[in-house]
């Protein structure tokens, strides 16, 4: 068993469980704790450090969730194999590098999908869960409402109205386990073979889901305002899939003029709708929050979709969809027999987490945490200011870097890989011409995500990128 001489600081900005988590995580990453080594039990470590056992429990729970350690029944906690450390907690927004490195481990992975779980209020979540299970809530083990429990839908509707300006009643909300399920349910509501338009580049996972529906997909190139409405008129399209508050992957924010044009286009025909994917609107670091498109919709033409995966944790797997009245009637007639895919226990936990103010406090904490990382990344990139252009900043969990010194996307990705740094090409979010590499040859842009990295990792990763891109 590995002995731990952790020096806890009472006056530190980090709470005690975070200090324990940081120490063990660093020991594992630096190879001082080897694969297969047994850790002290939570009781013995708590006694040694003179802290509450729950404090050690929270630290171990975090290490477990991130794959640094594993729990063996009746035996204790053990360090995972080094290759297991590459399993990141990510939102399923697919951006895969053009040429994967042969390395077994990256020094720094600027994944645009990573999130920081160090600030997650494990104690609060655990307490809410314990209280719910201790209250003998027998109804939570019975079949729930198809759209999700009413109390959660009331809480979500109140949150959406106050935070995003969304105007909806609880009965318009459908809760599901991830956007994948909700999009599949939406296909049952809209019907088969519906012509749909998507930005190019776009969120590739949604593209693949729509393609699996046999939807005729038209890709529409973007200008500085986002999706070009003229292209929708030419193609006879019924549905447009957009991300107006923070387009992925470009980070563009759709101006009010373009939003008005899209709403006008949708209102011109009865069967036209806009799908608004509002996936990470909570994180904006400059200026006022951007209101949702649905907030301006007076004709019932916007299907609003959101998720708690980025704001809370990917494993929560709770997303929601707000249907306009016309589609709600179709859902009730044709699709209401589908059962809700989210556990009623998880729904109850999330409801209390939001309703009692913990979600708002958590968001405020994470905004500051991500803002600090965002600002640090921009500061570290200043030595490259004459060689790169930065876009997509001040919102979300990634920025875009465009080469000004002649390097192509493929060369930027390859050079970064040579120094052990993983970056992600913009062409991987392009719907067309990415299979043969043409998009990668013409593109000069890569994505740098910062959500899942520590400040030390950001500094080291950018330092390596500077050396790689200035050769």
Beta strands, then each sheet from edge to edge (+ up, - down):
strand 1: 69-72
strand 2: 76-79
strand 3: 108-109
strand 4: 173-176
strand 5: 196-200
strand 6: 217-223
strand 7: 226-227
strand 8: 239-242
strand 9: 273-277
strand 10: 302-307
strand 11: 319-322
strand 12: 388-391
strand 13: 398-403
strand 14: 421-422
strand 15: 424-425
strand 16: 445-449
sheet 1: 1+ 2-
sheet 2: 3+ 14+
sheet 3: 4+ 11- 10+ 9+ 8+ 5+ 6+ 7-
sheet 4: 12+ 13- 16+ 15-
end
